[in-house]
Amino acid sequence: MEAKYQALQRKLSEEVEKRRKVEQASDNLCEDVERAKCASVDLMKRLEACRTAYDTESLKVDELQAAAEEKKLEYQSELAIESHNRLWLCEIEHRAAELIERSGRRHRRLFKKLESNFTKSHDAVANLEVELANVLKRLGLEQRLEGAATADSGGVGHVWCSYRNK
């Protein structure tokens, strides 16, 4: 019996040791669970802080993208206006050049007409002078015309005759 008692005692001692180890492991496990809970709470706080920081940065990025898009649209509008103004300026310059060219042509035509009329008038005056000289010659008054003042000239000056008898 003593052997049985010792065997039971050993078994009891082993069981007590096992139980002590299990209790120690259980205590360690509870501590580990508590540490894990704290770590989990810590991680949740850090995750929330990261989300808040991300949301803040994401909002800044969205604002910057909106500002960039607005600037892009503004720049495109400015380019469109500038392009339209350049095209309009080219059109105005083209029209002005056409008007100047037409005006130049009109002036040249007018000048040619005036020159032609002047030439015709000059020729008519010359023809009249020749005819007058011929009439005066037939009347024998040609000599008296040269250097004489007309009766109604009021002493303004001498009558000039471009026709010269040779």
C-alpha positions in Angstrom: 0.0 0.0 0.0 2.7 2.2 0.6 3.8 1.9 -3.0 0.3 2.6 -4.0 0.3 5.6 -1.7 3.5 6.9 -3.0 2.3 6.3 -6.6 -0.9 8.3 -5.7 1.2 10.9 -4.0 3.4 11.2 -7.1 0.4 11.4 -9.2 -1.2 14.0 -7.0 2.0 16.0 -7.0 2.2 15.7 -10.8 -1.4 16.8 -11.0 -0.8 19.7 -8.6 2.2 20.7 -10.7 0.2 20.4 -13.8 -2.6 22.5 -12.2 -0.1 25.1 -11.1 1.4 25.3 -14.6 -2.1 25.5 -16.0 -3.1 28.3 -13.6 0.2 30.1 -14.3 -0.5 29.7 -18.0 -4.0 30.8 -17.4 -2.8 33.9 -15.5 -0.2 34.5 -18.3 -3.0 34.1 -20.8 -5.3 36.6 -19.0 -2.4 39.0 -18.9 -1.7 38.4 -22.6 -5.4 38.9 -23.4 -5.4 42.1 -21.4 -2.2 43.3 -23.2 -3.8 42.3 -26.5 -6.9 44.3 -25.6 -4.8 47.3 -24.7 -2.8 46.9 -27.9 -6.0 46.5 -29.9 -7.4 49.7 -28.3 -4.1 51.4 -29.1 -4.2 50.2 -32.7 -7.8 51.4 -33.0 -6.8 54.8 -31.7 -3.9 54.9 -34.1 -6.1 53.7 -37.0 -8.7 56.5 -36.2 -5.9 59.1 -36.0 -4.6 57.8 -39.4 -8.1 58.0 -40.8 -8.5 61.5 -39.5 -5.1 62.6 -41.0 -6.0 60.8 -44.2 -9.3 62.5 -44.4 -7.7 65.9 -43.8 -5.0 65.3 -46.4 -7.6 63.9 -48.8 -9.7 67.0 -48.3 -6.6 69.1 -49.1 -5.9 67.1 -52.2 -9.5 67.5 -53.3 -9.3 71.3 -52.7 -6.1 71.5 -54.7 -7.5 69.4 -57.5 -10.6 71.7 -57.6 -8.4 74.8 -57.6 -6.2 73.3 -60.4 -9.3 72.4 -62.4 -10.6 76.0 -61.9 -7.2 77.4 -63.0 -7.2 75.1 -66.0 -10.7 76.2 -67.1 -9.7 79.9 -66.5 -6.6 79.4 -68.6 -8.6 77.7 -71.4 -11.0 80.5 -71.3 -8.2 83.1 -71.5 -6.7 81.1 -74.4 -10.0 81.0 -76.2 -10.5 84.7 -75.8 -7.0 85.5 -76.8 -7.3 83.2 -79.9 -10.7 84.8 -80.8 -9.2 88.3 -80.4 -6.2 87.4 -82.6 -8.5 86.0 -85.3 -10.7 89.1 -85.0 -7.6 91.4 -85.2 -6.4 89.5 -88.3 -9.8 90.0 -89.8 -9.8 93.7 -89.0 -6.3 94.0 -90.4 -7.3 92.2 -93.6 -10.4 94.5 -93.9 -8.3 97.6 -93.3 -5.8 96.5 -95.9 -8.6 95.9 -98.4 -10.1 99.4 -97.6 -6.6 101.0 -98.0 -6.1 99.2 -101.3 -9.5 100.1 -102.6 -9.0 103.7 -101.4 -5.6 103.8 -103.1 -7.2 102.5 -106.3 -10.0 105.1 -106.0 -7.4 107.8 -105.5 -5.4 106.6 -108.5 -8.6 106.5 -110.6 -9.6 110.0 -109.4 -6.1 111.3 -110.0 -6.1 109.9 -113.5 -9.6 111.4 -114.1 -8.4 114.8 -112.8 -5.2 114.6 -114.8 -7.3 113.7 -117.9 -9.7 116.6 -117.2 -6.8 118.9 -116.6 -5.1 117.8 -119.8 -8.4 118.2 -121.7 -8.9 121.7 -120.1 -5.4 122.7 -120.9 -5.8 121.4 -124.5 -9.1 123.3 -124.7 -7.5 126.5 -123.4 -4.6 126.1 -125.9 -7.1 125.5 -128.7 -9.1 128.6 -127.7 -5.9 130.6 -127.6 -4.9 129.4 -131.0 -8.4 130.1 -132.3 -8.3 133.6 -130.6 -4.9 134.3 -132.1 -6.2 133.3 -135.5 -9.3 135.5 -135.1 -7.1 138.4 -133.9 -4.7 137.7 -136.8 -7.6 138.0 -139.3 -8.7 141.1 -137.6 -5.2 142.5 -137.5 -5.2 142.9 -133.7 -2.6 140.4 -132.7 0.1 142.9 -131.9 -2.1 144.9 -129.6 -3.1 141.9 -127.5 0.5 141.2 -126.4 1.1 143.2 -123.2 -2.2 145.0 -123.2 -4.6 145.1 -120.3 -8.2 144.1 -120.9 -10.9 146.7 -120.6 -12.6 145.1 -117.6 -9.4 143.8 -115.9 -9.2 146.9 -113.7 -5.5 147.1 -114.0 -5.0 143.7 -112.5 -2.4 142.7 -115.1 -1.5 141.9 -118.6 -3.3 139.3 -120.7 -0.9 136.5 -121.4 -1.1 134.5 -124.6 0.5 131.1 -124.7 0.3 131.1 -128.5 3.3 132.7 -130.1 3.4 133.7 -133.7 6.6 132.5 -135.4 
